[in-house]
Amino acid sequence: MSEDRDMLARRLLQDYDAARDELAVLTSAQREALTLAAKGYPYADAGKLIGVSHTAIRSRLTQATKRLGCTMPEAIALAAKAGWV
């Protein structure tokens, strides 16, 4: 039982580290937009929260998914694995 928990803990840490490494390519603005999207904020609300337009949020997220080479749901899952939400 203890070995199973240790193996699970190691696997979770590996996933966490891998996700953080993948997300390291993002700019701070892209990370901020992705974090808000992963937390469920609509574009308009996320924009108001950080003082930019909803189109700026959408643009940052588009740029982020292109850099990551994935879809928005995949990027959000990656952010969750990295502990951003």
Biotite code that builds the C-alpha atoms (Angstrom):
import biotite.structure as struc

atoms = struc.array([
    struc.Atom([0.000, 0.000, 0.000], chain_id="A", res_id=1, res_name="MET", atom_name="CA", element="C"),
    struc.Atom([2.766, 2.426, 0.919], chain_id="A", res_id=2, res_name="SER", atom_name="CA", element="C"),
    struc.Atom([4.625, 1.562, -2.281], chain_id="A", res_id=3, res_name="GLU", atom_name="CA", element="C"),
    struc.Atom([1.498, 2.374, -4.293], chain_id="A", res_id=4, res_name="ASP", atom_name="CA", element="C"),
    struc.Atom([1.221, 5.775, -2.636], chain_id="A", res_id=5, res_name="ARG", atom_name="CA", element="C"),
    struc.Atom([4.910, 6.475, -3.214], chain_id="A", res_id=6, res_name="ASP", atom_name="CA", element="C"),
    struc.Atom([4.599, 5.520, -6.868], chain_id="A", res_id=7, res_name="MET", atom_name="CA", element="C"),
    struc.Atom([1.515, 7.717, -7.249], chain_id="A", res_id=8, res_name="LEU", atom_name="CA", element="C"),
    struc.Atom([3.267, 10.639, -5.558], chain_id="A", res_id=9, res_name="ALA", atom_name="CA", element="C"),
    struc.Atom([6.284, 10.274, -7.862], chain_id="A", res_id=10, res_name="ARG", atom_name="CA", element="C"),
    struc.Atom([4.005, 10.144, -10.905], chain_id="A", res_id=11, res_name="ARG", atom_name="CA", element="C"),
    struc.Atom([2.116, 13.262, -9.826], chain_id="A", res_id=12, res_name="LEU", atom_name="CA", element="C"),
    struc.Atom([5.371, 15.149, -9.250], chain_id="A", res_id=13, res_name="LEU", atom_name="CA", element="C"),
    struc.Atom([6.638, 14.090, -12.671], chain_id="A", res_id=14, res_name="GLN", atom_name="CA", element="C"),
    struc.Atom([3.409, 15.291, -14.304], chain_id="A", res_id=15, res_name="ASP", atom_name="CA", element="C"),
    struc.Atom([3.623, 18.584, -12.385], chain_id="A", res_id=16, res_name="TYR", atom_name="CA", element="C"),
    struc.Atom([7.250, 19.152, -13.399], chain_id="A", res_id=17, res_name="ASP", atom_name="CA", element="C"),
    struc.Atom([6.581, 18.211, -17.028], chain_id="A", res_id=18, res_name="ALA", atom_name="CA", element="C"),
    struc.Atom([3.607, 20.591, -17.226], chain_id="A", res_id=19, res_name="ALA", atom_name="CA", element="C"),
    struc.Atom([5.603, 23.456, -15.724], chain_id="A", res_id=20, res_name="ARG", atom_name="CA", element="C"),
    struc.Atom([8.437, 22.807, -18.183], chain_id="A", res_id=21, res_name="ASP", atom_name="CA", element="C"),
    struc.Atom([6.030, 22.893, -21.147], chain_id="A", res_id=22, res_name="GLU", atom_name="CA", element="C"),
    struc.Atom([4.425, 26.127, -19.941], chain_id="A", res_id=23, res_name="LEU", atom_name="CA", element="C"),
    struc.Atom([7.805, 27.836, -19.501], chain_id="A", res_id=24, res_name="ALA", atom_name="CA", element="C"),
    struc.Atom([7.709, 28.941, -23.165], chain_id="A", res_id=25, res_name="VAL", atom_name="CA", element="C"),
    struc.Atom([4.827, 31.334, -22.481], chain_id="A", res_id=26, res_name="LEU", atom_name="CA", element="C"),
    struc.Atom([5.234, 35.037, -21.851], chain_id="A", res_id=27, res_name="THR", atom_name="CA", element="C"),
    struc.Atom([4.031, 36.442, -18.550], chain_id="A", res_id=28, res_name="SER", atom_name="CA", element="C"),
    struc.Atom([0.986, 37.949, -20.296], chain_id="A", res_id=29, res_name="ALA", atom_name="CA", element="C"),
    struc.Atom([0.122, 34.593, -21.864], chain_id="A", res_id=30, res_name="GLN", atom_name="CA", element="C"),
    struc.Atom([0.562, 32.826, -18.512], chain_id="A", res_id=31, res_name="ARG", atom_name="CA", element="C"),
    struc.Atom([-1.719, 35.363, -16.849], chain_id="A", res_id=32, res_name="GLU", atom_name="CA", element="C"),
    struc.Atom([-4.431, 34.951, -19.502], chain_id="A", res_id=33, res_name="ALA", atom_name="CA", element="C"),
    struc.Atom([-4.180, 31.155, -19.396], chain_id="A", res_id=34, res_name="LEU", atom_name="CA", element="C"),
    struc.Atom([-4.384, 31.117, -15.609], chain_id="A", res_id=35, res_name="THR", atom_name="CA", element="C"),
    struc.Atom([-7.565, 33.196, -15.683], chain_id="A", res_id=36, res_name="LEU", atom_name="CA", element="C"),
    struc.Atom([-9.070, 31.043, -18.439], chain_id="A", res_id=37, res_name="ALA", atom_name="CA", element="C"),
    struc.Atom([-8.225, 27.900, -16.483], chain_id="A", res_id=38, res_name="ALA", atom_name="CA", element="C"),
    struc.Atom([-9.983, 29.393, -13.468], chain_id="A", res_id=39, res_name="LYS", atom_name="CA", element="C"),
    struc.Atom([-13.092, 29.805, -15.608], chain_id="A", res_id=40, res_name="GLY", atom_name="CA", element="C"),
    struc.Atom([-13.116, 33.550, -16.202], chain_id="A", res_id=41, res_name="TYR", atom_name="CA", element="C"),
    struc.Atom([-14.851, 34.640, -19.418], chain_id="A", res_id=42, res_name="PRO", atom_name="CA", element="C"),
    struc.Atom([-12.638, 36.776, -21.672], chain_id="A", res_id=43, res_name="TYR", atom_name="CA", element="C"),
    struc.Atom([-14.410, 40.010, -20.773], chain_id="A", res_id=44, res_name="ALA", atom_name="CA", element="C"),
    struc.Atom([-14.135, 39.397, -17.020], chain_id="A", res_id=45, res_name="ASP", atom_name="CA", element="C"),
    struc.Atom([-10.500, 38.326, -17.284], chain_id="A", res_id=46, res_name="ALA", atom_name="CA", element="C"),
    struc.Atom([-9.745, 41.463, -19.286], chain_id="A", res_id=47, res_name="GLY", atom_name="CA", element="C"),
    struc.Atom([-11.419, 43.719, -16.739], chain_id="A", res_id=48, res_name="LYS", atom_name="CA", element="C"),
    struc.Atom([-9.549, 42.021, -13.936], chain_id="A", res_id=49, res_name="LEU", atom_name="CA", element="C"),
    struc.Atom([-6.136, 42.789, -15.439], chain_id="A", res_id=50, res_name="ILE", atom_name="CA", element="C"),
    struc.Atom([-7.019, 45.970, -17.303], chain_id="A", res_id=51, res_name="GLY", atom_name="CA", element="C"),
    struc.Atom([-7.007, 44.820, -20.927], chain_id="A", res_id=52, res_name="VAL", atom_name="CA", element="C"),
    struc.Atom([-9.719, 44.208, -23.514], chain_id="A", res_id=53, res_name="SER", atom_name="CA", element="C"),
    struc.Atom([-11.396, 40.869, -24.064], chain_id="A", res_id=54, res_name="HIS", atom_name="CA", element="C"),
    struc.Atom([-9.758, 40.767, -27.493], chain_id="A", res_id=55, res_name="THR", atom_name="CA", element="C"),
    struc.Atom([-6.338, 41.082, -25.847], chain_id="A", res_id=56, res_name="ALA", atom_name="CA", element="C"),
    struc.Atom([-7.167, 38.095, -23.646], chain_id="A", res_id=57, res_name="ILE", atom_name="CA", element="C"),
    struc.Atom([-8.324, 36.093, -26.664], chain_id="A", res_id=58, res_name="ARG", atom_name="CA", element="C"),
    struc.Atom([-5.171, 37.062, -28.571], chain_id="A", res_id=59, res_name="SER", atom_name="CA", element="C"),
    struc.Atom([-2.899, 36.053, -25.685], chain_id="A", res_id=60, res_name="ARG", atom_name="CA", element="C"),
    struc.Atom([-4.641, 32.711, -25.400], chain_id="A", res_id=61, res_name="LEU", atom_name="CA", element="C"),
    struc.Atom([-4.376, 32.121, -29.141], chain_id="A", res_id=62, res_name="THR", atom_name="CA", element="C"),
    struc.Atom([-0.672, 32.917, -29.010], chain_id="A", res_id=63, res_name="GLN", atom_name="CA", element="C"),
    struc.Atom([-0.259, 30.632, -26.004], chain_id="A", res_id=64, res_name="ALA", atom_name="CA", element="C"),
    struc.Atom([-1.917, 27.660, -27.694], chain_id="A", res_id=65, res_name="THR", atom_name="CA", element="C"),
    struc.Atom([0.203, 28.192, -30.800], chain_id="A", res_id=66, res_name="LYS", atom_name="CA", element="C"),
    struc.Atom([3.388, 28.233, -28.711], chain_id="A", res_id=67, res_name="ARG", atom_name="CA", element="C"),
    struc.Atom([2.306, 25.126, -26.862], chain_id="A", res_id=68, res_name="LEU", atom_name="CA", element="C"),
    struc.Atom([1.088, 23.400, -30.013], chain_id="A", res_id=69, res_name="GLY", atom_name="CA", element="C"),
    struc.Atom([-2.205, 22.395, -28.449], chain_id="A", res_id=70, res_name="CYS", atom_name="CA", element="C"),
    struc.Atom([-5.877, 23.264, -28.184], chain_id="A", res_id=71, res_name="THR", atom_name="CA", element="C"),
    struc.Atom([-7.377, 25.502, -25.512], chain_id="A", res_id=72, res_name="MET", atom_name="CA", element="C"),
    struc.Atom([-8.782, 22.587, -23.477], chain_id="A", res_id=73, res_name="PRO", atom_name="CA", element="C"),
    struc.Atom([-5.356, 20.923, -23.587], chain_id="A", res_id=74, res_name="GLU", atom_name="CA", element="C"),
    struc.Atom([-3.666, 24.160, -22.484], chain_id="A", res_id=75, res_name="ALA", atom_name="CA", element="C"),
    struc.Atom([-6.114, 24.505, -19.594], chain_id="A", res_id=76, res_name="ILE", atom_name="CA", element="C"),
    struc.Atom([-5.470, 20.903, -18.570], chain_id="A", res_id=77, res_name="ALA", atom_name="CA", element="C"),
    struc.Atom([-1.744, 21.609, -18.673], chain_id="A", res_id=78, res_name="LEU", atom_name="CA", element="C"),
    struc.Atom([-2.199, 24.698, -16.498], chain_id="A", res_id=79, res_name="ALA", atom_name="CA", element="C"),
    struc.Atom([-4.173, 22.594, -14.009], chain_id="A", res_id=80, res_name="ALA", atom_name="CA", element="C"),
    struc.Atom([-1.423, 19.941, -13.952], chain_id="A", res_id=81, res_name="LYS", atom_name="CA", element="C"),
    struc.Atom([1.097, 22.700, -13.276], chain_id="A", res_id=82, res_name="ALA", atom_name="CA", element="C"),
    struc.Atom([-0.914, 23.842, -10.273], chain_id="A", res_id=83, res_name="GLY", atom_name="CA", element="C"),
    struc.Atom([-2.044, 27.167, -11.738], chain_id="A", res_id=84, res_name="TRP", atom_name="CA", element="C"),
    struc.Atom([-5.646, 26.572, -10.648], chain_id="A", res_id=85, res_name="VAL", atom_name="CA", element="C"),
])
